[in-house]
Amino acid sequence: MLIPWTPSSLLTGLKHSPSKQAMAVDLLWRDLSLAARNAFRRPGFTVLVVLTLALGIGVNSAVFALLDAVLLRPLPYRDPSRIVFAWQTFPSHNIQELEPTAYDYDVWHSLRSLSAIAMARTDTFTLTGDDNPERVRGSRVTASLMPLLGIAPRLGRNFTPAEDLEGTAPVAILSDGLWRRRFGGDEHVVGRIVQINGESRTIVGVMPRGTSLPGPLAGDDDLWMPARLSPADRVTEVYHSQKILGRLADGVSLEQASAEIGTIAARLAAERASHRQLGARLVPLSEQTTRSIRPTLLLIAGSVGLLLVVASANAATLLLARASNRRHELAVRTALGATRGRLLSLAAAESLVFAALGGFAGLFLGGWAVRAVLPLFDGSLPASLSIDIGARVAVFTAALSAILGVLFGVIVALHGPDGRIVDVLKSSGRTIAGTPGRARGALVVAQVALAVVLLSAAGLMLNSVVKLSRVRPGFDADHLLTFKVALTGANYAAAPSRITFISDLLARLQAMPGVRRAAVGSLIPFGGQRGANGIEVEGRPAAPGETPIADQRYISAGYFDAMNIPVLQGRAFVATDDARGEPVVIVNRTMAKRFWPNESPIDRRVRTSAGFDSARWFRVIGVVDDVRHVSLSRDPVAEMYRPIAQTAMPIFTLVVRTDRDPAALAPAARASVQAIDPNLPIYDVRTMADRIASSFAQTRGTMLLLLVTAGLAAALSGVAIYGSIWYSVSQRIPEIGVRLALGASRGSVFLDVLRRAAWLTGIGALIGVAGALAGGRFIAGLLFDTRAADPATLAAVVVAAMGLALAGGIVPARRAMRVDPMIALRN
């Protein structure tokens, strides 16, 4: 014989006698079973509530997965709270994170507040040795870096301190991805020789899967090489290109370490001309790695949190309406002896069932939402970041569902039958007016207010994106293909060989069908680098304590034509501006205005204040229009262009203007390079339009998410207005019948119903506008050329909210004006 199982039967079997705990569990089980049966008796209502909750819970689960992966989950390093980045500062130019030099790395070794210090420099490397040359990302690191981070190779060994210096045997460590992709996961790869930048190197280790250096280092590296510092590197105070990390010593606080490094920086600033005006600061690893994305993620989290409140209020409104219809049933239960606690248990059980179903559906919706959200942040998140709906997200979703279930139960129970049981029973099942109606109205007002806040934020972001898209970058980005080439190895050690390669490649590209113009630039717009240098202007000595700065770029003749950058004065570079010609330079409009105001800069001279050619003066031969090189939201800075034929850089970018789809030109461009040298890959192949779009992908993604969130909140608010007014009309049909029978016009009834919808919406809109104004400071940093209290945006949102009231109230109002007085009075 099978015995029906209940939770209490198990407890009874264990304890041999009923207990209060067993009875409570049995009672809860019965309530949940009854609640589940009641939910499935009205599938339409249940589906509506579950979908409403699933929408709010699912989007929040997806965003929690993103927050958990980026902000909450511990960084994959040993005791990451003790790791810091060390930066130089340049306060006079508002630079708070200037990359240190190798000289500073040696000096900072004396810091007693750091138990370990390491240095890294991001780089790219060319792998050859077979028929598939490949350009990969990597870093040159000191041997102390991996132990500082707590990372050990899965195969082989780490670098040794001796390998930090020049002259030691060339070695390399592979990432797990490169090991599997290039070497087929060969367990015996350690000791093999690989060709990197034309040099034979021995593989000494393979890192575990998922190993990456913390931002702002390369992050998703393919291989690592020793720093191999030469004596000249260790004393250079010019090339600010290193990243330095440290680990705080035991018992040392961040403030103490910051004070010590600040003292050393002050001493160097007083003693050495190269460090004049430079300071130093330490930044915790957790802050450094999330600083750029944290404000955006917190804004998104706040917006979806508000969406959850709107969805919850909508579900609560539906449950209150259902509870109002069941007041007669609950009054009968009370009359038969049900206590307030018993009714609360029943209400909580029903709410928990709805919340559980909503959470279960929301978990599936969250998985889809994660896949939809990630592409919106193109390039803003590390490629190796793993974001999925895992156990932590499931626990979060379950906890959120449980909290909502209990909250709904309390709300419904508090608005159950009170002391007027006889009145409820006499009402023959009709709901009498009172607190539930006011509660539903309050929930509608709250939903409208939150929807207005979200719509305001979305409108401001939309305004920013529209204005960003209208900003002229200073050149023509259409039909422009860009790709990089790195001339590495002994064949290109001398400048003439690099110049010959560039000339040959440009000639081949120019001869390709559909190509209008091809040129070379060391640092092109939206390429991710600036190239700032200290400069001196002849005849204009800098004021005491001032160091003029200008970005420096090397370009080929024809670059301005290829990019469609106007030449405003003088001339562009020509073929004779080579190593045999006079050192010349072209400046942009901003630099000309700053250093030669109200006069022509042509034939004036400038030079860099530090570097390999700082002793040479360069004559200004032209002025070109400003170009926004870093982002559309940043104003142009002083820039000067130099002919690449006079200083041939080993790594450069090709810009190819075509009269057809530029992306389709990439295979032919790759073939042109390999026709000259089959061991040279091209990399970072992108159209200029893609580069510009990626530069504000984070802003655009935030805007899209806010628009979707605000749209959903507005839709839910419209449904709430519709439901509240419809329910109100349903309850007032006898009253409306009496009014019509006594001579009231149907138009007045129609307007009366709309007036209630407008009243609820108007109050919510006013509260929402106040909330949007108060919260404007949280979004101000993400806006471009837009005030957080933009009147046009707020006015448009209020108009949209009133339109929402009209849309939600017009159908119930039409129903009210069509009431037949005789039928209403008869019923």
N, C-alpha and C positions, 0 to 999 in steps of 0.2 A: 504494500500500500504506500502510495506517495503522499508525503506530508507537505502541505503548502509551506513554502519558506517565507519568512519575514525577518527583518533584522532582529526583532525582539525574540524570535524563536531561538536564534543562535545564542543571544545573551542568556535566555532562560535555561538553555541546555548547559551553558557553562557554569551558571551560578545555582542551578537546581531550584531556583525560586524567583518569582517576579521581583523586580526592583524598580525604583523610581526612574533610574536611567533607562532600563529596558522599556518601561511604559512610555517614556518620552520618545525614545527612538521609534517605537511601534506607532505612536500617535503621529509623529512626523512622517513616517512612511505612508500611513493612511492618507494624510493630508496631501502629500505629493502625488499619490496615486489618483486621488479625487481631482486634484488640480490638473493633472495630465489628461484625465478623461474629459473634464470640462473644456480644456483647451482644444481638444480634437473634435468636440461636438460642434464648435463654431470655427471651421477651418479658415474661412475668409478673414475673420477678425484676427485669428492667431497668425496667419501669414502676414497680415498688415503690420502687427506689432513686431513680429520677429524680423521682418525685413527692415523696419525702421531702426531697431536695435542693432541688427547686423551691419547696417551702413555705418553707424557711429562707432561700434566696437571694431569692425574690420579695418577701417581707415586708421584708427588709433593703434591697432595691433601692428599694422605695417610701419607706421612712423616710430613706434616703440622699437621695432626690429632695427630700424635705421639708427635711432638714438643709442640703442644698446651696443651696436657694433662700433659706432664712432665715438661716443662720449662715455658710456657707462662701463663697457667691458674693459677689464684691466689690459694695459698694453702688454704685448708679448715679450717683455724684457724682465730681467732680474731686478726686483725692487724698483720699478720705474719711478716711484715718487722721489727717489734720491738722484735722478738723472737730470742734468740741466744742459741747456745750450748756452755757450758763451759768445756774445756778440760785442763788436765795437759800436759806438754811437757817434753821430755827427750832428749834435744839436743845432748848430747854426744853419744846417740845411734840412732840419726836421727828419733826419735819418736815424731811426732807432735800432736798426738791425743791419749793420755794415759787416760784411764778411771779413774776418781777420786774415792776417798773413801767416806764412810759416814762421816768420820771426816771432810773432805774438804767441804762437804755439810753444816755442821754446821758452819765452819769458814766463808764460802762465804755468809752466811746470813747477814754478816755485810756490804756487798757491798751496798753503798748508790746509786750507779749508776743503780742498778736493783730494780724495783718496786715489783717484785715477783720472787721467785726461787722455783724450784721443782726438785725432784729426781725420777728416775725410773730405774729398773733393769729387763731386759728380763729374762724370765723363761719359763718352761713348767710345766704343772700340770696334775695330773691324776684324772679324774672324774669317780666315782664309784657310787654304790647305786642301780644298776639294772644289767641286764645280758649283758650290753654292756660297759665294761670299755673303756675309751677313754683318750688318751694323747693329750692335747691341748696346743696351744701357748698362752702366756699371759705375763703380767708384774706386778711387785710389785711396786706400785707408792705411792708417798706422796699425801695427800689430796689437795695440792696446784696445782697439775699438770693439772687437767681438767679445773679449772677456768683460769689458765694461758693460756691455749690453746683456751679458749672460747668454751668449749664443756660441754653440760649438758645432763644428762640422759633423755630419752624419757619416762621412767617409773621410779618411785622411786626417789632416791637421790644420791648425790655424797658421797664420804667418808668425815669424819670429821677430823679436826686436831688431836683430841684425839686418833683416830684410827691409826695414824702414829706410836704410841708407843706400845711396847709389853705389853700384859696383858689385852688389850681391847677385846671386844666380836669379834669373827672371822666373817667377812663379805666378800662379793664378789659382783662384778658388772659384768653382762654378756654382750657380744656383741649381736647385733641383729641377726647375723647368728647362734650363739650357742643357743640363746633363741628360735628361730624358729625350729632349727634342733633337739634340745634335749628336749624342753618343748612345742613344738607344737604351739608357739606363744601365750601362755596363758597370758592374760592380768592381771591375778591375781598372777603372779609368784613372785612378791615382797613379802618377808616374808617367802618364802618356804626354806626348809633346803636342802642343796646339799652336797654330800661327795666329798671333794677335798683333795687329798693327804692323805686320810684316816681320815680326820678331818671334823666334821660337821660345815658347814658355812651357814650363813643366806644371802640370796640374797636380796640386798638393792636397786638394780637399774638395768636398761637395757639401753644400749646406742642406739642412733639412727642408722639407716642403713648406712653403709659405714664409720662408725667411725674407725679411725686408728691413731695410734701415728706416729709422723714423723720419718723417717729414720734418724739415724741408730738405732732407737728403734725397737721393734719387728714388728711394722708396722701393719700387719693384725692379730691383737690379737683376741682371743676368749673370754678371761675374764681378769679382773683386780682384784688385791688383794692389801690391804693396805701394806705399807712398814713394819709396826710393828717392828720398830727398838728397839733393846734391849740396855741397858746401855753400854754393851760391843761393840755393833755395832757402837755406836755414837763416841767412842773414838778410834776405830781401824784405823790405818794408813797404813795397810798392803794390804788389799784386794781391789785391784783396779778393781771394777766390776760395778760401778754405771754410769748412764748417768744423767747429770745435765743440766737443761734448765733454762733460765732466761728471763725476759722481761725488756727491757731497760726502765728506768724511763723517764717521760716526759721531753723533752728538753735535754736529755743526748745522745750524739753521741756514735757510736760504738768505736771510737778512745778513747774517755774519759773513757768508761767502761773498755776497754782493758788495759789502763794505770793503772786504779785502781786495777784490779785483778792481773796485773803484779807486782805491788808494794807489795801486800799481799803475792804473791808467793815468791818474793825475801826475804821477812822477814822470812817466814817459812823455806826457804832453809838455812838461816843463823842460825836459832834457833833449828831446829829439824833434827836429823840424817835421819829420814824416808823421808824427803823432800829435802835432799841434791841433787843438780843438777836438781831439778824439777822446771819447770816454769808453766805458765798458759796462756791460750789464749781463746778468744771468737770467734765463727764462726757463721755468720748469718744463720738462718734456711734455707733460699732459697739456699745458697751455700752448706750447709751440705747435703741436701736431694738430690741434683742433681749432686754433684761433680763427682761421679764415672761414670755416664752415659752421662754427658754433652758433653765431647769431642767426644764421639762416635756419638751422635745424631747430633752434629754440622758438623762432617765429612760427615755423611750420607746426611744431608740437603744440604751441598755444592755439593756433587756428583749428587744428583737428580736435583739440580739447574742447573748444567752444562748439564745434560741430557735434561732439558727443553730448554736450549739455543740451543742445537743441534737439537732437534725436531722442534723448532721454525725456525731455519735457514733452515731446510729441507723443512718445509711448505712454507717459504718465497721463496725458490728456485723454488718450484712448482708454486707458484702464479706469480712469475716473468716470468717464462716460459709461463704461460697462458697469462699474460699481453703482452708479446712480440708477441704472436700470434694474439692478439686483437688490435695491434697498428693501424692497418688500420681502424678498427671500431672507435677507439678513435679519430683518425685523422679526420674522417668524422664528428664526433660530434663537434670537435673543429672548423672545417670549417663552420659548421652550427650555430656557435655562442656559444657553451658551454664554460664557463669560467674555469680557472684553479681550482677555488673553487668548481665548479660543478663537475668536474672530480674527485677531491679529495673526495667529498661527496659520489659519486658512488663507488669509490675504498674502502672507509672506510666502506660503507654499506656491500659490498660483503665480505670484510675481517671480519667484525663483525658477519656475518652469519656463516662463516666457524669457527670462534673462539667460537661462542655460541654452535654450534653443537659439536665441539671438547670438550668444557667444560662440556656439558651435558653428553657426553659419558665418559669423564674423571672422572666424579663424580661416575658413576657406577664402572668404573675400579678401582677407589680409594678405594671403599668399599671392593672389592676383595683383593686389595693389602694390606690393613690393616690386614685382616685375615691371609694373607700369611706371613707378616713381623713379627707379634708378637711372633710366636713360635721360631723365630731365636734368641730371647733374653731370653732364658730359665733361669728364676730366677733373671734376671737383673732388672726387673720392678716389683713393688708391685702387688700382685695378685688382690688387690681390685681396681687397676687403671682402670678407664673406658675410653676406646679409641674407638671412633666410628666416622662415618661421620655424624656430626650434623650440626646445623645451622651455627656455626662459620666456619666450614670447607666449607660449601656451599657458604657462603659469600666470603671466600678466593678464592674459585674456580671461582666464578662469577667475582670478581675483576681481577683475573689473566687473565681470558678469555677476558674481556673488554680491558685490557691493551694490550694484544697480538693483538686483533682485530684492535685497533687504530694504533698500530705500523706497522702491515702488510699493512694497508691502506695507511699510509704515505710512506712506502717503494715503494709500487706499483705505487702510484701517482707520486712520484718523478721521476720515470723512465717511465712515460707516454710520449706521443708525445710532442716534443719541437717545436722550430721554423721551423723545416724542414718538415712542413706538406705536401708540394708539393712532396718532395722526398718519403715520406711514401705512399702517394696516388699513385704515379707512380710505387711503388714496387708491386702493384697488390696483396697485402696481405702478401708478403714475408717480414720477419723481416730483417731489415738492421742491420749490426753490429754496436756495440757502447756500451754505458754505461750498458745496461742490461746484456750483456755477461760478462763484467768485474765484475758486481755486483754478478752474479751467481758464478763466479770463486772465488770471495772473500768469499762468504758464504760457499762454499765447503772447502776452506782452513780453515776457522774458525771451521767448524764441525770436520775436521780431527784433528786439534790442540786440541780441547776439548776432542775428543775421545782418543787421545794419553795421555792426562793428567789423564783421568779416568782409562785407561788401566794400566798406570804406578802405580797408587794407588792400583788398584786391584791386580796387580802382586806382589807388595810389601807385601800386606796383605796375599796373598796366600803363599808367601815364608815364612812369619812368622808362619802361621798355620801349614804348612808342617814341619817346624823345631820344633814347639811346640809338634806336634804329635810324633816326633822322640825322644823327651827327655825321658830318662829313669827315672821313679819316684823313683827308688830304691827298688821296690818290684814288685811282679807279680800280676797285677790287674785282670787277667782273672779268670773266674769261682769263683768269690769271692762275697758272699752276706754279706751285713752289715745291722744291725738294732740296735736300742737303747732300753734300758730297764731302768726304773727309779724305784728304791726301796724306796717307800715313805710310811709313816705311822708308827705307833708305833711298828708294827711287825719287822721293819727293822731299828729301831733306834740304835741298838747295832751292832758294827762291826762284831762279830762272826756270827750273823744271816745273814748278807750280804755275808760273805764268804761262808757260807753253801749253800746259794741260788746259788751263782756263780758256785760252785763245782757241785751241782746237775744239773744245767742247761747245763754245759759243757759236763757232762757225757751223758745226754739225746741227745744232739746234735751230739756227737761223734757216738752214736749208730744208728743214722738215716741212711737209705740206701743212698748211693751216697756221703756221707760226708767224706772227707779225713782228715780234721783237723778243730777244732773250738777253738777260743781263745777270750779273752776279752781285750779291751783297753779303757782307759778313754777318750783319744783324738786320734782318728785315722786320717790317712792322708785324706785330702780333706773333713774334717768334719766341717770346718768353724771356728775352734778355735786353738789357739797356746799354751796357758798355760805358758807364760814366767815368770821366777823367777830370782831374784837376787841370786847369789851364792858366796860361799867362797871356795877357794881351799887351802887345808892344805899345809903349807910351801911356798905358793906363795901369799903373801899379795898384794892386789890391789894397784895400784899407786894412789897417791892423786888425788881426783876428778874422779876416775874411779869406776864404779859398774859393774862387770861382770854379764852377763845375759845368761841363758840357758833355753830352753823350757823343761818342766817336764811332763812326761807321766807315767801313772800307767798301767801295763800290767800283764796278767797271764802267767804262764809257758806254753810254746808252742806257744806263740804269734809270735815269729820270724819264726818258722816253718810254721805256718798258712799263714803268709804274704810273705814267701820266702825272708826274709831279711838275708843276709849272716852275720854270726858271724865271725869277722876278728881276734880277739884275745880273749883269756880267754874262758868263757863259758856263756851259756844262763841261765835263771832262771830255777829252779827245784822246785818240790813240797815242799822241806824242807825250801825254802826261804819264810817263813811265819812269823807271829807275834812273834813266839818263837825264830826265828833265828836271826842271825846278820843282822843289817841294811845294805843292799847292793844296788848297782846301776850299771847300764850298760850305757856307753856313746857312742855317735856316732863318726865317723871318724873326723868330723869337730871339735868337742869338744876336742878330744884327741890331734889333731894337735895344737890347739890353746893354751891349758893349759899345755900340756906335749910334747913340740916339741922335736923330736929326742930321745925320750925315751918312755918306756912303761908306760901306766897309770894304769896297773894292780896293785892292792893293795894300790893305792893312795886313799886319802879320800877327799870328798867334802861334803858340806852341803848348805842348802838354807839360805840366809841371813835374811829372815823374814818368819813368818808363824807359824802354830801351832807346827811344829816339827823342828824348826830352830836350836834347841840346839843339835840335833843328827847329828853325822858324819856318812857318808855312804861310805863303801869301794867299790871301783871300781873292779868288777869281770870280766868285758868283754867289748869289743869294737865291735860295729856293723857298717855296711855300712850306708852311709848317705841316708836319705829319704826326698823327697820334700813333706812336709806336707801341705803347704798352696796352692801353685800353681806350675805348671810346669815351669813358667817363673821366679820364685824366687829361688835363690841359697839356698842350705841347710844351716841351722843355727845350733849352738851348741845345742845338745839335750841330755837329760839323761832319762833313763827308770828306773822305780822302780817297785818292785813286788806289785801287787794289793792285795796280801794276807797279806802284812804288813800294808797297809793303804787302806782298802776296801772303794772305792768310792760308793756313793749311785746311781749315774747315770753313765752308761758305755755303750759301744758299742760292740756288738758281731760281730766277723768276722768269717765267715764259708766258708771254701774252699771245693768245690764240684767238681765232675767229670762230672756234667751235667749242664743244664741251671740253674744258681743260682737263677734267679727270680722265677722259679717254686718251689723253696724250701721254699718260704716265708710262705705259709699256714701251713706247717709242723712245721716250727720254731715257729710260733705263738701258735700252739697247744702245743708245748713242754713247753713254758713259762706258759701257762694257766693251764697245768697239774700240775704245782707246786703251782701256785697261780692264781685262776681265776679272781682276781681283778687287775691283772697286764697286761696292754696292751703293745704291741711292737709298735714302731713308727719310723719314718724316715727310712723306709725300702727301701734300694736302693742297686743296684749292685755297686761295686767299679768302674767298667768301666763307669757307669752313673755319678758317682761323679767326675771322672776325666774329662769327656766330659763337664759337667756343669761348671767346673772351668775355661774353656776358651770359653764358649758358646758365650759371648759377642764379643770376637775377631773373632770367627768363623762366627757369624751372620753378623758382619760388612763386613767380607771378601766376604760372599755370596752376600750380597746386592751390594757391589762394583763390583763384577764380573757380576752380572745381569745388573747393570746400565751401566757398561763399554761395555758389550756385545751389549746392545741395542744401545748405542751411536755409536759403531763401525758399527753395521748393518745399522743404519740410514746414517752414513757417506758413507758407501759403496753404498747405494741407491743414495745418492746425487752425488757421483762420476759417477755412472752409468747414472743417469739422465742428468747430465751436459754434459758428453761426448756424449751421445746419441743425445741430442738436438743439440750440436755443429756439429756433423756429419750430422744431418738432414738439418741444415742450409747451410752446405758446400758441399752438393751433387753436385751442378753445378760446383763448383771449383774443386772438386775431379775428376769429369768427364773430365774436361779440362786437368788436369794434366795427367790422364791416357791416354787421346787421344794424348797428346804430347810426350808420351813415358815413363812416370814414372812407375816404377814397383809396383805391388800390395803389395809386401813386404814393400816397403818404405812408402806406404800409411798406412799400418797396424802399422808400428813402429812409424809413426808420430802421430797417434791418441793415442797410448799407451804412447808416450813421454809426451803428454799434461796431461794425467791422472797422470803419475809419477811426473810431475812438480808440479801440484797442491797438490798432496799428500806429496811430499818431503818438500815443503814449510810449509804445515800444520804440518808435523811431527817435523820439526826443531823448530817451534814455540811451539808445544806441549811439546817437551823435555825441552825447556827453562822454560816453565810454571811448569812442573813437578819438576824441580830442585828448582825453586823459592818457590814452595808450599810444599816442602818436610818437612819443619819444622812443618807443621800442622798435619802431620801424624806420625812423628817420635816417639811420646810418645806411640803410639799404636802398634809399631813394636817390634818383639822379634828377637834378634840376626840378624838383617837386617838393613843395612844402607838405609837412605832415598834416597841417590843418588847411588843406587846399579847399577853398570854398566851392569851386565848381564840382569837385568830386563829391563833397558832402551833399550838395544840392541834388546832384544826379542820383545819389543813393536814397535820399528822402523821397524823391519822385518815384524811384523804383519801388520803395516800400509802400507808398500809397497805391501804386499800380497793383501791388500784391494784394492790398486790401480789397481793391475793386474786383480783382480776379477771384479772390476767395469768397467774396460776399455776394456777388451778383447772382449766382445760381440759387443759393438759399433765399435771396430776396425775391427772385422771380417765383419761387415756390410759395413764399408767403403771400404775394399779391394774387395768386391764383386760388387761394383757399376758398372753398364753397361754404358760406356762412351756415347754411342749413345742415350740411353734413357735419361740420365742425361742432355745431350746437347739439346735434343728435348724439355724437359720440362723447 
